[in-house]
Amino acid sequence: MKRKGFTLVEIMIVVAIIALLAAIAIPNLLRARLAANESAAIAGLKTVASAAHTYRAANPGYPAVLGTLYNNLTPPYIDSVLASGVKQGYNFALAGLEPPDANGNYQGFSATAIPVTEGTTGNRRFFVDTSGVIRYNATANATATSNPLE
């Protein structure tokens, strides 16, 4: 009588092949996610810089914090997710450049994007200021003197 089904050896070979394929594919997927997070951080900083300049065109100074570009504005300059300060594995922050003028208006701004989990959600830290040039640093906080993105 003939039995139908798979032998233990056949099942073990299939499991070994699946494990091998997973070992090859998972690191590539993680690298792709990290690259996507960094691209999203750069795009987010471009949005913040553009929104800050647009805000400045309608107001006497630049915004003091990131939430200013969203709260109580119709329509808001940025979306609610970016305004929360955390988007796609990066923490975003915006600050008006000190000191403000006599009326309390900031004449410049700086914004940063820092990975939530270094090495997992991103490897580089990004920075943009009033100049609009996005800069990065892989080992410390990015500043106006860091490497510009090319």
C-alpha positions in Angstrom: 0.0 0.0 0.0 1.3 3.4 -1.0 1.3 6.2 1.5 0.6 9.8 0.6 2.4 12.7 2.2 5.9 14.0 2.8 8.7 12.4 4.7 10.5 14.1 7.6 13.6 14.6 5.4 11.7 16.3 2.7 10.1 18.7 5.2 13.4 19.5 6.8 14.9 20.3 3.4 12.1 22.7 2.6 12.4 24.4 6.0 16.2 24.7 5.5 15.6 26.3 2.1 13.1 28.8 3.5 15.5 29.7 6.3 18.3 30.3 3.8 16.2 32.5 1.7 15.0 34.5 4.8 18.7 34.9 5.9 19.5 36.4 2.6 16.3 38.6 2.3 15.8 40.1 5.8 19.0 42.2 5.9 18.3 43.6 2.5 14.8 44.6 3.7 16.1 46.2 6.8 18.6 48.2 4.8 15.8 49.3 2.4 13.7 50.4 5.4 16.6 52.4 6.9 17.2 54.1 3.5 13.5 54.9 3.2 13.4 56.4 6.7 16.4 58.6 5.9 14.8 59.7 2.6 11.6 60.6 4.5 13.6 62.6 7.1 15.2 64.6 4.3 11.8 65.2 2.7 10.4 66.2 6.1 13.1 68.7 6.6 12.5 70.2 3.1 8.8 70.5 4.1 9.7 72.2 7.4 12.1 74.6 5.7 9.6 75.5 3.0 6.8 75.9 5.6 9.0 78.1 7.8 9.8 80.4 4.8 6.1 80.5 3.9 5.2 81.3 7.5 7.8 84.1 7.5 6.2 85.6 4.3 2.9 86.0 6.2 4.3 86.9 9.6 6.9 89.2 11.0 9.3 86.4 11.9 10.1 82.7 11.7 8.3 80.2 13.9 9.8 79.5 17.3 8.8 75.8 17.5 7.6 73.0 15.1 4.0 73.1 16.4 3.6 76.8 15.3 3.5 75.6 11.7 0.4 73.5 12.5 -1.5 74.8 15.5 -4.4 77.3 14.9 -3.6 77.7 11.2 -6.0 77.3 8.4 -4.7 75.6 6.4 -1.7 74.4 8.4 1.7 74.6 6.8 2.6 71.0 7.8 0.7 67.8 8.5 -0.2 66.7 12.0 2.2 63.8 12.0 5.2 66.0 11.2 3.9 68.6 13.7 4.0 65.9 16.4 7.7 65.7 16.1 8.0 62.0 15.2 7.7 60.7 11.7 8.9 57.5 10.1 11.6 56.7 12.6 12.9 60.2 13.1 12.4 62.9 15.8 12.0 66.4 14.3 12.6 69.7 16.0 12.5 73.3 15.0 13.8 76.3 16.9 13.8 80.0 16.2 17.4 81.4 16.1 18.3 83.3 19.2 18.1 86.2 20.0 14.7 87.3 18.8 14.3 90.9 17.8 12.8 93.6 20.0 9.3 92.4 19.1 10.0 88.8 19.9 10.2 87.7 16.3 12.9 85.3 15.2 14.9 86.2 12.2 16.0 82.7 11.4 15.4 79.0 12.3 17.1 75.7 12.5 15.5 72.3 12.2 16.9 68.8 13.0 15.9 65.2 12.3 17.5 62.6 14.6 16.9 58.9 14.4 14.6 57.5 17.1 16.8 54.4 17.4 20.3 55.0 16.1 21.3 52.3 13.6 17.8 50.8 13.4 15.6 53.7 12.2 18.4 55.7 10.7 22.2 56.2 10.7 22.5 59.9 9.9 21.3 63.0 11.6 20.0 65.9 9.5 19.9 69.6 9.8 18.5 72.6 7.9 18.5 76.3 8.7 17.3 79.5 7.1 19.7 78.9 4.1 17.7 75.8 3.1 20.8 73.6 2.8 20.2 70.2 4.3 23.3 68.9 6.1 24.0 65.6 7.7 26.4 64.0 10.3 26.7 60.3 10.9 28.5 60.5 14.3 27.1 63.6 16.1 24.3 66.1 15.8 24.3 67.8 12.4 25.0 71.6 12.4 25.5 74.4 9.9 29.1 73.2 9.5 28.2 69.5 8.7 28.4 67.9 5.3 25.8 69.2 2.8 23.7 66.6 1.0 24.7 66.3 -2.6 
